[in-house]
Amino acid sequence: MLEEALEQLLVENLTPYVDGISLDSLRLGVFSGSLELRDLRVKPDALGLLGVEGFRCRCGIIRLLKLVVPWGRIHAGKLRAEVQGVHLEVEHVADTSEGRLSDADLVAEMREMKQRAIELRVSQLRDLLEAQRPEASTPADAGGAGRSYAMRLVRKILNNIQVDISDLSIAFVSEKRGLACNLEMPRLAVVSTDQTFRERPGNQEVNISGNSLYKLMRLSGFA
């Protein structure tokens, strides 16, 4: 059940943003405890779904997404994710729609994207509330109890996961304005902490009550 819960978590949280996920490779990697997904294509609407309104991913790729799952300690939520080669080229929605859409159609398109982002957030909040429900105690609720357990595990993973990103670059291009700029971050790390923003040793679990997450971000070589 744990493997299936993690597989479902990855599918639900990756497919809205990227293409190129092999479900067979995903399933094999999850069950083996070492998952590698290569050459994922970032979807044009990924930024809008993340709440960055008015911008579209002109092209984008993630060269490698690696997830190490220590199944012997999965109940502590100690996962480590490595992401390499994130290259994005971003443009403003209005630049790509000029001559193709009227102002009214452009506004409608942006509203539709915002609605999709809201629906995605509502779904995530629903899962969070499900994770906080007490486990069912009757056979009739066995399915609900399994789902609730899986969501509590997801919450624990979010509290404890460590993410290392290397070779990250984001370019903004506007052919209409004759403008181009590039942001490079050779290394970015997201570290899980407790409520006081203190990093815990690798063998200690982070337990957070309520709905908050506490993370530190470390940048090196920012240019």
C-alpha positions as CSV (number, residue, x, y, z in Angstrom):
1,M,0.0,0.0,0.0
2,L,2.9,2.4,0.8
3,E,4.4,2.0,-2.7
4,E,1.0,2.6,-4.3
5,A,0.4,5.7,-2.2
6,L,3.8,7.2,-3.1
7,E,3.2,6.3,-6.8
8,Q,-0.2,8.1,-6.7
9,L,1.4,11.1,-4.9
10,L,4.0,11.5,-7.7
11,V,1.5,11.1,-10.5
12,E,-0.9,13.6,-9.0
13,N,1.8,16.2,-8.3
14,L,3.9,15.9,-11.4
15,T,1.5,15.3,-14.3
16,P,-0.1,18.8,-14.1
17,Y,3.3,20.4,-14.7
18,V,5.4,18.0,-16.9
19,D,5.1,15.6,-19.8
20,G,7.2,12.5,-20.5
21,I,6.6,10.4,-17.4
22,S,6.8,6.7,-18.1
23,L,4.4,5.0,-15.7
24,D,6.3,1.8,-16.0
25,S,9.5,3.4,-15.1
26,L,7.8,5.3,-12.3
27,R,6.3,2.1,-10.8
28,L,9.6,0.2,-11.1
29,G,11.5,3.1,-9.5
30,V,9.1,3.5,-6.6
31,F,9.1,-0.2,-5.8
32,S,12.9,-0.5,-6.0
33,G,13.4,2.6,-3.8
34,S,15.5,4.5,-6.5
35,L,13.5,6.5,-9.0
36,E,15.0,8.3,-12.0
37,L,12.9,10.3,-14.5
38,R,14.8,11.8,-17.4
39,D,14.1,14.5,-20.0
40,L,10.8,15.7,-18.6
41,R,9.1,18.4,-20.7
42,V,7.7,21.3,-18.8
43,K,4.1,22.1,-19.9
44,P,3.4,25.6,-21.2
45,D,0.8,26.3,-18.5
46,A,2.9,25.0,-15.6
47,L,3.7,28.5,-14.3
48,G,0.1,29.5,-14.3
49,L,-0.8,26.4,-12.3
50,L,1.9,27.4,-9.8
51,G,0.3,30.9,-9.4
52,V,2.7,32.8,-11.7
53,E,-0.1,34.5,-13.6
54,G,0.4,36.1,-17.0
55,F,3.4,34.0,-18.0
56,R,3.8,30.9,-20.1
57,C,6.7,28.4,-20.4
58,R,7.8,28.8,-24.0
59,C,10.0,25.7,-23.7
60,G,11.3,23.9,-20.7
61,I,13.0,20.7,-19.7
62,I,14.1,18.8,-16.6
63,R,17.1,16.6,-17.4
64,L,16.9,14.4,-14.3
65,L,14.6,13.9,-11.4
66,K,15.9,11.4,-8.9
67,L,14.1,10.3,-5.8
68,V,15.7,8.0,-3.2
69,V,13.1,6.2,-1.0
70,P,14.4,4.5,2.1
71,W,11.6,2.0,2.5
72,G,13.1,0.9,5.9
73,R,12.4,4.3,7.3
74,I,9.6,5.5,5.1
75,H,7.3,6.1,8.1
76,A,9.7,8.9,9.1
77,G,9.1,10.6,5.8
78,K,12.9,10.9,5.1
79,L,13.0,11.2,1.3
80,R,15.7,13.0,-0.8
81,A,15.0,14.4,-4.2
82,E,17.6,15.5,-6.7
83,V,16.7,17.6,-9.7
84,Q,19.3,18.4,-12.4
85,G,19.3,20.5,-15.5
86,V,16.1,22.6,-15.1
87,H,16.1,25.0,-18.1
88,L,13.1,27.2,-18.7
89,E,12.3,29.8,-21.3
90,V,9.5,32.0,-20.2
91,E,7.4,34.6,-22.1
92,H,4.4,36.8,-21.3
93,V,1.0,35.5,-22.4
94,A,0.2,38.8,-24.1
95,D,3.2,38.5,-26.3
96,T,2.3,35.1,-27.7
97,S,-1.4,36.0,-28.1
98,E,-0.9,39.3,-30.0
99,G,-2.5,39.0,-33.4
100,R,-4.0,35.6,-32.5
101,L,-6.5,36.5,-29.8
102,S,-8.6,39.6,-29.2
103,D,-8.3,41.3,-25.8
104,A,-11.5,39.7,-24.7
105,D,-10.3,36.2,-25.7
106,L,-6.9,36.9,-24.0
107,V,-8.7,37.8,-20.7
108,A,-10.9,34.7,-21.0
109,E,-7.8,32.5,-21.5
110,M,-6.1,34.0,-18.4
111,R,-9.2,33.5,-16.4
112,E,-9.5,29.9,-17.4
113,M,-5.9,29.3,-16.4
114,K,-6.5,31.0,-13.0
115,Q,-9.6,28.8,-12.5
116,R,-7.5,25.6,-13.2
117,A,-4.9,26.8,-10.7
118,I,-7.7,27.3,-8.1
119,E,-9.2,23.9,-8.7
120,L,-5.7,22.3,-8.3
121,R,-5.2,24.1,-5.0
122,V,-8.7,23.1,-3.8
123,S,-7.9,19.4,-4.6
124,Q,-4.6,19.7,-2.7
125,L,-6.4,21.2,0.3
126,R,-9.0,18.5,0.2
127,D,-6.3,15.9,0.4
128,L,-4.7,17.8,3.4
129,L,-8.0,17.8,5.3
130,E,-8.4,14.1,4.5
131,A,-5.0,13.5,6.0
132,Q,-6.2,15.1,9.3
133,R,-9.2,12.9,9.7
134,P,-9.0,10.2,12.3
135,E,-8.7,6.7,11.0
136,A,-11.9,4.8,10.4
137,S,-12.6,2.1,12.9
138,T,-15.2,0.0,11.2
139,P,-14.8,-2.4,8.2
140,A,-17.1,-0.2,6.2
141,D,-14.6,2.6,6.5
142,A,-11.6,0.5,5.6
143,G,-11.1,2.1,2.2
144,G,-11.3,5.6,3.7
145,A,-8.9,4.6,6.5
146,G,-6.4,3.5,3.9
147,R,-6.7,6.7,2.0
148,S,-6.4,8.7,5.2
149,Y,-3.3,6.8,6.2
150,A,-1.7,7.4,2.8
151,M,-2.4,11.2,3.1
152,R,-0.9,11.3,6.6
153,L,2.2,9.7,5.2
154,V,2.3,12.3,2.4
155,R,2.1,15.0,5.0
156,K,5.0,13.5,6.9
157,I,7.0,13.3,3.7
158,L,6.4,17.0,3.0
159,N,7.6,17.8,6.5
160,N,10.8,15.9,6.1
161,I,11.8,15.8,2.4
162,Q,15.1,17.4,1.3
163,V,15.4,18.7,-2.3
164,D,18.6,19.5,-4.1
165,I,18.4,21.3,-7.4
166,S,21.4,21.9,-9.7
167,D,22.0,23.6,-13.0
168,L,18.8,25.8,-12.9
169,S,18.3,28.5,-15.4
170,I,15.3,30.6,-16.2
171,A,15.3,32.9,-19.3
172,F,12.6,35.6,-20.0
173,V,12.2,36.4,-23.6
174,S,10.0,39.1,-25.2
175,E,10.4,39.4,-28.9
176,K,7.8,42.2,-29.0
177,R,9.8,44.3,-26.6
178,G,13.2,43.1,-27.9
179,L,14.1,42.0,-24.4
180,A,15.9,38.9,-23.0
181,C,17.3,38.2,-19.6
182,N,18.6,35.0,-17.9
183,L,18.7,33.9,-14.3
184,E,21.1,31.2,-13.3
185,M,21.4,29.2,-10.1
186,P,24.0,26.5,-10.1
187,R,22.7,25.0,-6.9
188,L,19.5,25.5,-4.8
189,A,18.6,23.4,-1.8
190,V,15.3,23.2,0.1
191,V,15.8,22.0,3.6
192,S,13.1,20.8,6.0
193,T,13.2,22.4,9.5
194,D,11.1,22.5,12.7
195,Q,9.0,25.5,13.8
196,T,12.1,27.4,14.8
197,F,13.7,26.9,11.4
198,R,16.4,24.7,12.9
199,E,17.6,21.9,10.6
200,R,17.3,18.5,12.2
201,P,20.0,15.8,11.9
202,G,19.4,13.2,9.3
203,N,18.3,10.6,11.8
204,Q,15.7,12.9,13.4
205,E,12.2,13.3,12.2
206,V,10.5,16.6,11.8
207,N,7.0,16.6,13.3
208,I,4.8,19.7,12.6
209,S,1.3,20.2,13.9
210,G,-1.2,22.2,11.9
211,N,-1.1,23.0,8.3
212,S,2.2,24.9,8.1
213,L,5.5,23.8,6.5
214,Y,8.9,25.1,7.6
215,K,11.6,25.2,5.0
216,L,15.0,26.9,4.4
217,M,16.3,27.7,1.0
218,R,20.0,27.8,0.2
219,L,21.4,29.4,-2.9
220,S,24.9,29.3,-4.2
221,G,26.5,30.8,-7.4
222,F,23.4,33.0,-8.0
223,A,23.9,35.0,-11.2
